[in-house]
Amino acid sequence: MCLAIPSKIVQIDAFRAVVDVYGARREINLMLMPEEVVIGDYVLVHAGFALQKVEQESAHEALSMISSIIEDVEKEIEAETVINIQDNRKNS
């Protein structure tokens, strides 16, 4: 299963574009887009190809939800690390 994260177009050059996701930038291909895009649009990207345009509000909601999931996972990992450290101290 793949998760397409909304990516903001920050630069366009013919059928190539640069997108930004959480500050990370990468070059993508626009050849599969069924409609024209402009700088500032959000697109879903799979395997380096933009596949569809996403409304800004939907993109922001999805990015917010993904950020929340990442934060929850990071907290869970941190809690597990603390438990493992405590267990190791008990067993030493």
N, CA, C and O atoms as CSV, one atom per row, in Angstrom:
chain,resi,resn,atom,element,x,y,z
A,1,MET,N,N,0.845,-1.174,0.000
A,1,MET,CA,C,0.000,0.000,0.000
A,1,MET,C,C,0.888,1.234,0.000
A,1,MET,O,O,1.938,1.259,0.642
A,2,CYS,N,N,0.462,2.241,-0.717
A,2,CYS,CA,C,1.202,3.496,-0.806
A,2,CYS,C,C,0.391,4.630,-0.195
A,2,CYS,O,O,-0.839,4.627,-0.239
A,3,LEU,N,N,1.087,5.577,0.362
A,3,LEU,CA,C,0.449,6.765,0.911
A,3,LEU,C,C,0.938,7.960,0.114
A,3,LEU,O,O,2.118,8.306,0.158
A,4,ALA,N,N,0.035,8.583,-0.607
A,4,ALA,CA,C,0.381,9.784,-1.369
A,4,ALA,C,C,0.163,10.996,-0.470
A,4,ALA,O,O,-0.947,11.243,0.001
A,5,ILE,N,N,1.220,11.734,-0.244
A,5,ILE,CA,C,1.159,12.911,0.616
A,5,ILE,C,C,1.003,14.143,-0.265
A,5,ILE,O,O,1.745,14.306,-1.234
A,6,PRO,N,N,0.050,15.011,0.056
A,6,PRO,CA,C,-0.101,16.237,-0.740
A,6,PRO,C,C,1.201,17.031,-0.770
A,6,PRO,O,O,1.810,17.295,0.266
A,7,SER,N,N,1.608,17.400,-1.962
A,7,SER,CA,C,2.873,18.096,-2.163
A,7,SER,C,C,2.615,19.417,-2.862
A,7,SER,O,O,1.886,19.469,-3.853
A,8,LYS,N,N,3.209,20.485,-2.348
A,8,LYS,CA,C,2.985,21.821,-2.902
A,8,LYS,C,C,3.992,22.113,-4.011
A,8,LYS,O,O,5.200,21.972,-3.821
A,9,ILE,N,N,3.482,22.520,-5.164
A,9,ILE,CA,C,4.348,22.866,-6.283
A,9,ILE,C,C,4.981,24.225,-6.018
A,9,ILE,O,O,4.290,25.215,-5.774
A,10,VAL,N,N,6.331,24.252,-6.073
A,10,VAL,CA,C,7.051,25.498,-5.817
A,10,VAL,C,C,7.814,25.985,-7.043
A,10,VAL,O,O,8.289,27.120,-7.073
A,11,GLN,N,N,7.930,25.128,-8.053
A,11,GLN,CA,C,8.637,25.510,-9.276
A,11,GLN,C,C,8.132,24.625,-10.415
A,11,GLN,O,O,7.895,23.433,-10.217
A,12,ILE,N,N,7.970,25.202,-11.603
A,12,ILE,CA,C,7.533,24.447,-12.777
A,12,ILE,C,C,8.436,24.792,-13.958
A,12,ILE,O,O,8.777,25.951,-14.194
A,13,ASP,N,N,8.812,23.738,-14.695
A,13,ASP,CA,C,9.590,23.902,-15.923
A,13,ASP,C,C,9.075,22.870,-16.923
A,13,ASP,O,O,9.517,21.721,-16.927
A,14,ALA,N,N,8.137,23.291,-17.771
A,14,ALA,CA,C,7.502,22.407,-18.762
A,14,ALA,C,C,6.801,21.254,-18.046
A,14,ALA,O,O,5.847,21.483,-17.303
A,15,PHE,N,N,7.260,20.020,-18.259
A,15,PHE,CA,C,6.607,18.864,-17.644
A,15,PHE,C,C,7.313,18.394,-16.372
A,15,PHE,O,O,7.048,17.292,-15.891
A,16,ARG,N,N,8.200,19.212,-15.827
A,16,ARG,CA,C,8.886,18.908,-14.576
A,16,ARG,C,C,8.483,19.962,-13.555
A,16,ARG,O,O,8.168,21.099,-13.904
A,17,ALA,N,N,8.499,19.567,-12.302
A,17,ALA,CA,C,8.180,20.515,-11.235
A,17,ALA,C,C,8.971,20.139,-9.993
A,17,ALA,O,O,9.447,19.011,-9.860
A,18,VAL,N,N,9.102,21.086,-9.098
A,18,VAL,CA,C,9.680,20.839,-7.783
A,18,VAL,C,C,8.556,21.022,-6.785
A,18,VAL,O,O,7.831,22.017,-6.814
A,19,VAL,N,N,8.421,20.031,-5.889
A,19,VAL,CA,C,7.389,20.110,-4.852
A,19,VAL,C,C,8.046,20.165,-3.486
A,19,VAL,O,O,9.190,19.747,-3.304
A,20,ASP,N,N,7.294,20.692,-2.531
A,20,ASP,CA,C,7.758,20.814,-1.154
A,20,ASP,C,C,6.788,20.063,-0.248
A,20,ASP,O,O,5.573,20.245,-0.320
A,21,VAL,N,N,7.357,19.214,0.604
A,21,VAL,CA,C,6.569,18.510,1.623
A,21,VAL,C,C,7.342,18.609,2.930
A,21,VAL,O,O,8.426,18.037,3.053
A,22,TYR,N,N,6.799,19.325,3.902
A,22,TYR,CA,C,7.445,19.493,5.205
A,22,TYR,C,C,8.877,20.010,5.064
A,22,TYR,O,O,9.748,19.636,5.849
A,23,GLY,N,N,9.125,20.856,4.080
A,23,GLY,CA,C,10.445,21.444,3.900
A,23,GLY,C,C,11.378,20.628,3.023
A,23,GLY,O,O,12.438,21.118,2.632
A,24,ALA,N,N,11.007,19.400,2.706
A,24,ALA,CA,C,11.823,18.571,1.805
A,24,ALA,C,C,11.342,18.822,0.380
A,24,ALA,O,O,10.143,18.805,0.101
A,25,ARG,N,N,12.297,19.055,-0.512
A,25,ARG,CA,C,11.941,19.332,-1.907
A,25,ARG,C,C,12.431,18.210,-2.802
A,25,ARG,O,O,13.497,17.636,-2.579
A,26,ARG,N,N,11.626,17.904,-3.831
A,26,ARG,CA,C,12.044,16.912,-4.809
A,26,ARG,C,C,11.447,17.235,-6.157
A,26,ARG,O,O,10.412,17.895,-6.258
A,27,GLU,N,N,12.110,16.761,-7.185
A,27,GLU,CA,C,11.639,16.987,-8.544
A,27,GLU,C,C,10.652,15.885,-8.921
A,27,GLU,O,O,10.860,14.712,-8.611
A,28,ILE,N,N,9.576,16.285,-9.596
A,28,ILE,CA,C,8.563,15.325,-10.037
A,28,ILE,C,C,8.250,15.555,-11.517
A,28,ILE,O,O,8.680,16.542,-12.114
A,29,ASN,N,N,7.503,14.634,-12.082
A,29,ASN,CA,C,7.093,14.702,-13.474
A,29,ASN,C,C,5.601,15.025,-13.535
A,29,ASN,O,O,4.811,14.449,-12.787
A,30,LEU,N,N,5.213,15.940,-14.416
A,30,LEU,CA,C,3.812,16.366,-14.548
A,30,LEU,C,C,3.089,15.734,-15.749
A,30,LEU,O,O,1.928,16.054,-16.005
A,31,MET,N,N,3.763,14.846,-16.480
A,31,MET,CA,C,3.197,14.331,-17.725
A,31,MET,C,C,1.886,13.568,-17.556
A,31,MET,O,O,1.114,13.473,-18.511
A,32,LEU,N,N,1.613,13.028,-16.382
A,32,LEU,CA,C,0.385,12.258,-16.166
A,32,LEU,C,C,-0.766,13.097,-15.607
A,32,LEU,O,O,-1.861,12.586,-15.371
A,33,MET,N,N,-0.507,14.381,-15.400
A,33,MET,CA,C,-1.561,15.243,-14.855
A,33,MET,C,C,-2.653,15.473,-15.896
A,33,MET,O,O,-2.364,15.860,-17.028
A,34,PRO,N,N,-3.908,15.235,-15.510
A,34,PRO,CA,C,-5.009,15.452,-16.453
A,34,PRO,C,C,-5.378,16.915,-16.629
A,34,PRO,O,O,-6.115,17.272,-17.547
A,35,GLU,N,N,-4.860,17.764,-15.741
A,35,GLU,CA,C,-5.178,19.186,-15.819
A,35,GLU,C,C,-3.918,20.008,-15.562
A,35,GLU,O,O,-2.939,19.511,-15.006
A,36,GLU,N,N,-3.959,21.254,-15.970
A,36,GLU,CA,C,-2.824,22.146,-15.771
A,36,GLU,C,C,-2.688,22.509,-14.301
A,36,GLU,O,O,-3.682,22.657,-13.590
A,37,VAL,N,N,-1.448,22.649,-13.855
A,37,VAL,CA,C,-1.178,23.080,-12.483
A,37,VAL,C,C,-0.308,24.326,-12.522
A,37,VAL,O,O,0.388,24.594,-13.501
A,38,VAL,N,N,-0.367,25.077,-11.431
A,38,VAL,CA,C,0.435,26.291,-11.302
A,38,VAL,C,C,1.159,26.242,-9.959
A,38,VAL,O,O,0.827,25.449,-9.078
A,39,ILE,N,N,2.157,27.115,-9.833
A,39,ILE,CA,C,2.883,27.208,-8.568
A,39,ILE,C,C,1.886,27.523,-7.457
A,39,ILE,O,O,1.036,28.404,-7.590
A,40,GLY,N,N,2.013,26.778,-6.354
A,40,GLY,CA,C,1.108,26.944,-5.227
A,40,GLY,C,C,0.049,25.855,-5.149
A,40,GLY,O,O,-0.555,25.651,-4.096
A,41,ASP,N,N,-0.185,25.146,-6.268
A,41,ASP,CA,C,-1.141,24.033,-6.261
A,41,ASP,C,C,-0.565,22.866,-5.470
A,41,ASP,O,O,0.650,22.723,-5.337
A,42,TYR,N,N,-1.460,22.040,-4.950
A,42,TYR,CA,C,-1.069,20.801,-4.283
A,42,TYR,C,C,-1.423,19.636,-5.195
A,42,TYR,O,O,-2.478,19.623,-5.829
A,43,VAL,N,N,-0.519,18.653,-5.249
A,43,VAL,CA,C,-0.745,17.465,-6.063
A,43,VAL,C,C,-0.409,16.229,-5.238
A,43,VAL,O,O,0.352,16.291,-4.273
A,44,LEU,N,N,-1.001,15.099,-5.646
A,44,LEU,CA,C,-0.622,13.816,-5.072
A,44,LEU,C,C,0.423,13.204,-5.987
A,44,LEU,O,O,0.249,13.168,-7.205
A,45,VAL,N,N,1.511,12.721,-5.396
A,45,VAL,CA,C,2.640,12.200,-6.163
A,45,VAL,C,C,2.831,10.718,-5.840
A,45,VAL,O,O,2.805,10.312,-4.678
A,46,HIS,N,N,3.023,9.920,-6.893
A,46,HIS,CA,C,3.343,8.503,-6.726
A,46,HIS,C,C,4.456,8.146,-7.698
A,46,HIS,O,O,4.358,8.431,-8.892
A,47,ALA,N,N,5.507,7.528,-7.191
A,47,ALA,CA,C,6.638,7.084,-8.007
A,47,ALA,C,C,7.217,8.220,-8.854
A,47,ALA,O,O,7.654,8.003,-9.984
A,48,GLY,N,N,7.214,9.433,-8.292
A,48,GLY,CA,C,7.808,10.565,-8.984
A,48,GLY,C,C,6.903,11.269,-9.970
A,48,GLY,O,O,7.326,12.227,-10.617
A,49,PHE,N,N,5.649,10.812,-10.100
A,49,PHE,CA,C,4.695,11.431,-11.019
A,49,PHE,C,C,3.541,12.062,-10.249
A,49,PHE,O,O,2.964,11.433,-9.362
A,50,ALA,N,N,3.205,13.309,-10.590
A,50,ALA,CA,C,2.001,13.936,-10.040
A,50,ALA,C,C,0.806,13.292,-10.738
A,50,ALA,O,O,0.767,13.205,-11.965
A,51,LEU,N,N,-0.162,12.844,-9.951
A,51,LEU,CA,C,-1.306,12.133,-10.519
A,51,LEU,C,C,-2.598,12.922,-10.485
A,51,LEU,O,O,-3.448,12.776,-11.364
A,52,GLN,N,N,-2.747,13.761,-9.469
A,52,GLN,CA,C,-3.977,14.549,-9.401
A,52,GLN,C,C,-3.778,15.768,-8.531
A,52,GLN,O,O,-2.964,15.775,-7.607
A,53,LYS,N,N,-4.540,16.798,-8.848
A,53,LYS,CA,C,-4.510,18.032,-8.076
A,53,LYS,C,C,-5.430,17.865,-6.869
A,53,LYS,O,O,-6.460,17.194,-6.941
A,54,VAL,N,N,-5.035,18.491,-5.756
A,54,VAL,CA,C,-5.807,18.430,-4.511
A,54,VAL,C,C,-6.127,19.847,-4.091
A,54,VAL,O,O,-5.278,20.735,-4.173
A,55,GLU,N,N,-7.347,20.059,-3.642
A,55,GLU,CA,C,-7.724,21.383,-3.141
A,55,GLU,C,C,-6.869,21.732,-1.925
A,55,GLU,O,O,-6.529,20.863,-1.122
A,56,GLN,N,N,-6.529,23.009,-1.801
A,56,GLN,CA,C,-5.645,23.464,-0.727
A,56,GLN,C,C,-6.169,23.081,0.653
A,56,GLN,O,O,-5.403,22.628,1.504
A,57,GLU,N,N,-7.464,23.259,0.879
A,57,GLU,CA,C,-8.043,22.937,2.195
A,57,GLU,C,C,-7.887,21.449,2.508
A,57,GLU,O,O,-7.532,21.088,3.630
A,58,SER,N,N,-8.148,20.590,1.532
A,58,SER,CA,C,-7.996,19.149,1.728
A,58,SER,C,C,-6.539,18.790,1.977
A,58,SER,O,O,-6.237,17.941,2.815
A,59,ALA,N,N,-5.634,19.438,1.246
A,59,ALA,CA,C,-4.203,19.185,1.424
A,59,ALA,C,C,-3.773,19.554,2.835
A,59,ALA,O,O,-3.043,18.800,3.478
A,60,HIS,N,N,-4.216,20.703,3.320
A,60,HIS,CA,C,-3.838,21.141,4.670
A,60,HIS,C,C,-4.400,20.197,5.729
A,60,HIS,O,O,-3.725,19.895,6.713
A,61,GLU,N,N,-5.634,19.730,5.530
A,61,GLU,CA,C,-6.230,18.777,6.478
A,61,GLU,C,C,-5.427,17.477,6.508
A,61,GLU,O,O,-5.127,16.952,7.580
A,62,ALA,N,N,-5.084,16.964,5.335
A,62,ALA,CA,C,-4.320,15.716,5.257
A,62,ALA,C,C,-2.942,15.883,5.889
A,62,ALA,O,O,-2.497,15.014,6.638
A,63,LEU,N,N,-2.264,16.990,5.594
A,63,LEU,CA,C,-0.937,17.223,6.164
A,63,LEU,C,C,-1.002,17.364,7.682
A,63,LEU,O,O,-0.110,16.902,8.392
A,64,SER,N,N,-2.051,17.999,8.170
A,64,SER,CA,C,-2.232,18.136,9.614
A,64,SER,C,C,-2.447,16.765,10.265
A,64,SER,O,O,-1.884,16.475,11.321
A,65,MET,N,N,-3.258,15.936,9.630
A,65,MET,CA,C,-3.521,14.600,10.149
A,65,MET,C,C,-2.241,13.758,10.144
A,65,MET,O,O,-1.961,13.043,11.106
A,66,ILE,N,N,-1.479,13.845,9.076
A,66,ILE,CA,C,-0.221,13.097,8.984
A,66,ILE,C,C,0.756,13.578,10.056
A,66,ILE,O,O,1.440,12.761,10.673
A,67,SER,N,N,0.833,14.883,10.287
A,67,SER,CA,C,1.703,15.423,11.336
A,67,SER,C,C,1.309,14.887,12.704
A,67,SER,O,O,2.171,14.545,13.513
A,68,SER,N,N,0.004,14.813,12.963
A,68,SER,CA,C,-0.481,14.290,14.251
A,68,SER,C,C,-0.092,12.822,14.425
A,68,SER,O,O,0.311,12.408,15.511
A,69,ILE,N,N,-0.213,12.048,13.368
A,69,ILE,CA,C,0.158,10.632,13.434
A,69,ILE,C,C,1.650,10.495,13.707
A,69,ILE,O,O,2.060,9.675,14.529
A,70,ILE,N,N,2.460,11.294,13.024
A,70,ILE,CA,C,3.915,11.251,13.237
A,70,ILE,C,C,4.249,11.598,14.684
A,70,ILE,O,O,5.084,10.938,15.303
A,71,GLU,N,N,3.607,12.623,15.223
A,71,GLU,CA,C,3.850,13.020,16.613
A,71,GLU,C,C,3.476,11.899,17.574
A,71,GLU,O,O,4.212,11.620,18.520
A,72,ASP,N,N,2.330,11.254,17.335
A,72,ASP,CA,C,1.896,10.148,18.192
A,72,ASP,C,C,2.879,8.985,18.144
A,72,ASP,O,O,3.203,8.398,19.177
A,73,VAL,N,N,3.349,8.655,16.959
A,73,VAL,CA,C,4.318,7.562,16.811
A,73,VAL,C,C,5.623,7.916,17.509
A,73,VAL,O,O,6.217,7.070,18.179
A,74,GLU,N,N,6.075,9.155,17.360
A,74,GLU,CA,C,7.311,9.579,18.029
A,74,GLU,C,C,7.167,9.489,19.548
A,74,GLU,O,O,8.098,9.058,20.228
A,75,LYS,N,N,6.017,9.888,20.085
A,75,LYS,CA,C,5.783,9.790,21.537
A,75,LYS,C,C,5.784,8.331,21.982
A,75,LYS,O,O,6.331,7.999,23.033
A,76,GLU,N,N,5.176,7.467,21.189
A,76,GLU,CA,C,5.118,6.046,21.519
A,76,GLU,C,C,6.522,5.440,21.518
A,76,GLU,O,O,6.866,4.664,22.410
A,77,ILE,N,N,7.320,5.789,20.530
A,77,ILE,CA,C,8.695,5.293,20.453
A,77,ILE,C,C,9.499,5.784,21.647
A,77,ILE,O,O,10.267,5.026,22.240
A,78,GLU,N,N,9.320,7.061,22.001
A,78,GLU,CA,C,10.032,7.627,23.143
A,78,GLU,C,C,9.640,6.903,24.429
A,78,GLU,O,O,10.502,6.596,25.253
A,79,ALA,N,N,8.349,6.628,24.609
A,79,ALA,CA,C,7.875,5.932,25.803
A,79,ALA,C,C,8.444,4.518,25.853
A,79,ALA,O,O,8.864,4.060,26.916
A,80,GLU,N,N,8.463,3.827,24.729
A,80,GLU,CA,C,9.018,2.471,24.683
A,80,GLU,C,C,10.507,2.486,24.993
A,80,GLU,O,O,11.010,1.574,25.650
A,81,THR,N,N,11.210,3.496,24.535
A,81,THR,CA,C,12.646,3.615,24.798
A,81,THR,C,C,12.888,3.780,26.292
A,81,THR,O,O,13.790,3.151,26.845
A,82,VAL,N,N,12.097,4.618,26.950
A,82,VAL,CA,C,12.227,4.830,28.398
A,82,VAL,C,C,11.967,3.525,29.137
A,82,VAL,O,O,12.695,3.183,30.069
A,83,ILE,N,N,10.938,2.795,28.730
A,83,ILE,CA,C,10.615,1.516,29.378
A,83,ILE,C,C,11.759,0.525,29.189
A,83,ILE,O,O,12.128,-0.183,30.126
A,84,ASN,N,N,12.321,0.472,27.982
A,84,ASN,CA,C,13.441,-0.444,27.721
A,84,ASN,C,C,14.668,-0.086,28.567
A,84,ASN,O,O,15.360,-0.971,29.070
A,85,ILE,N,N,14.930,1.205,28.720
A,85,ILE,CA,C,16.069,1.643,29.539
A,85,ILE,C,C,15.849,1.239,30.987
A,85,ILE,O,O,16.765,0.748,31.646
A,86,GLN,N,N,14.613,1.447,31.490
A,86,GLN,CA,C,14.300,1.077,32.868
A,86,GLN,C,C,14.414,-0.436,33.072
A,86,GLN,O,O,14.926,-0.890,34.095
A,87,ASP,N,N,13.939,-1.210,32.102
A,87,ASP,CA,C,14.042,-2.667,32.200
A,87,ASP,C,C,15.493,-3.125,32.209
A,87,ASP,O,O,15.863,-4.034,32.953
A,88,ASN,N,N,16.323,-2.481,31.368
A,88,ASN,CA,C,17.741,-2.847,31.320
A,88,ASN,C,C,18.428,-2.538,32.638
A,88,ASN,O,O,19.296,-3.289,33.082
A,89,ARG,N,N,18.038,-1.422,33.271
A,89,ARG,CA,C,18.639,-1.073,34.563
A,89,ARG,C,C,18.248,-2.091,35.637
A,89,ARG,O,O,19.065,-2.454,36.483
A,90,LYS,N,N,16.997,-2.548,35.598
A,90,LYS,CA,C,16.521,-3.528,36.571
A,90,LYS,C,C,17.249,-4.856,36.396
A,90,LYS,O,O,17.545,-5.542,37.374
A,91,ASN,N,N,17.533,-5.211,35.153
A,91,ASN,CA,C,18.162,-6.507,34.864
A,91,ASN,C,C,19.681,-6.470,35.007
A,91,ASN,O,O,20.332,-7.508,34.894
A,92,SER,N,N,20.256,-5.295,35.253
A,92,SER,CA,C,21.719,-5.189,35.379
A,92,SER,C,C,22.178,-5.512,36.760
A,92,SER,O,O,23.377,-5.472,37.037
